[in-house]
Amino acid sequence: MEEHLTVGRVAELAGVSVRTLHHYDEIGLVRPSARTAAGYRTYSADDVGRLREVLAYRRLGFALRDIADLVDDPAADAVAHLRRLRGLLVERRDRAASMVTAIDRELEARAMGIRTTPEEQLKAFGAQLYEAIGAAYPATRRTEPRIAAKVWEALGDARTVLNVGAGTGSYEPPDREVTAVEPSAVMRAQRPAGAARCVAAAAENLPFADRSFDAAMAFSTVHHWRDPIAGLREMRRVARRVVVFTHDASDTGWRHRFWLTRDYLPEVAGLVADRPPVDRLARAIGARLEPVLIPWDCADGFLEAYWRRPQAYLEEPVRRAVSVWTRVGPEAERRAVAGLRDDLASGRWSERNRDLLDLDAAELGLRLLVA
């Protein structure tokens, strides 16, 4: 590829109009930063990389203002953007494949003279379709009802709830008035139709007055915050009750209890080394700590969820749904997956973890902070 590309050449290669490129330049989304000897503006390799990301998100249906947030995300490098785009495209592919399967079944039925009822036609593109998607895309983060019950019980009689770091909306109580806060444009865009209204903001600076809500909750998100203590204090400021689902990273025994981090992914220890201990988080808001057991068939695909289903970690979509795998880097991920695959094939994993096979739930350091 040429070192610098003209506007016309970029438009030709990307399949967009020159007018579109000029518009992206005017709004500051993608600006050609290089110049020819004659002074004409051209696109550098970095400019082309940014444009590729913009066009990919655009073709996935994202609004330009959300795309700007995504490509300017300081926490994401080029590899992180590619992994994120791949995950979104795989999900779209699986949705399309499931729809094709539903149509093929109806065509087969009609060819045999069988007419499907209106109810069957709607089911094929409703709940049953999304069940098929969930089976094909196991990394989808779904609400685990047994864990949700503990979270919702901790909310007590709260009628208005602020969900901080809400993501796609898992664990938002359906019987309360919920307001969501989520800084990621990707997550906001994936919230389902009918979900609670979502505000673009960070936990450390919540745009609400003191005691605006009966309760504030945060589920498996504190470890992503720039300043967890500040975020928790903000939650305490805006609500009379705080409920936080997090992990006891200060418990050194956790890494030895969980076979994945003990035997295959020791790099996780370095990722959690700088986190505030969970007891310090609790003291910051005057919270009590409650252990949360993980059921063996946990529906939510967080890191520890497959403790009794080790084969799941061999599936890339499962790993892509957990930030740890991206953070440890591709070399550690390849080594861990290869080692686990070999141990499962040889029976070594079963020998090492025989005591887990009869357990219905495991205690792996998950905690609920209730203040």
Buried (B, 14 or more C-beta within 10 A) or exposed (E): EEEBBBBEEBBEEBEBEEEBBEBBBEEEBBBBEBEEEEEEBBBBEEBBBBBBBBBBBBEBEBEEEBBBBBBEBEEBEEEBBBBBBBBBEBBEEBBEBBBEBBEEEBEEEEEEEEEBEEEEEEBBEEEBBBEBBBEBBBBBBBBBEBBBEBBBEBBEEBEBBBBBBBBBBBBBBEEBEBBBBBBBBBBBBBBEEEBBEBBBBBBBEBEBEEEBBBBBBBBBBBBBBEBBBBBBBBBBBBBBBBBBBBBBBBBEEBBEBBBBBBBBBEBBBEBBEEBBEBBEBBEBBEBEBBEBBBBBEBBBBBBBBBBBEBEBBEBBBBBBBBBBBBBBEEEBBEBBBEBBBEBBEEEBBEEEBEEBEEBEBBEBBBBBBBB
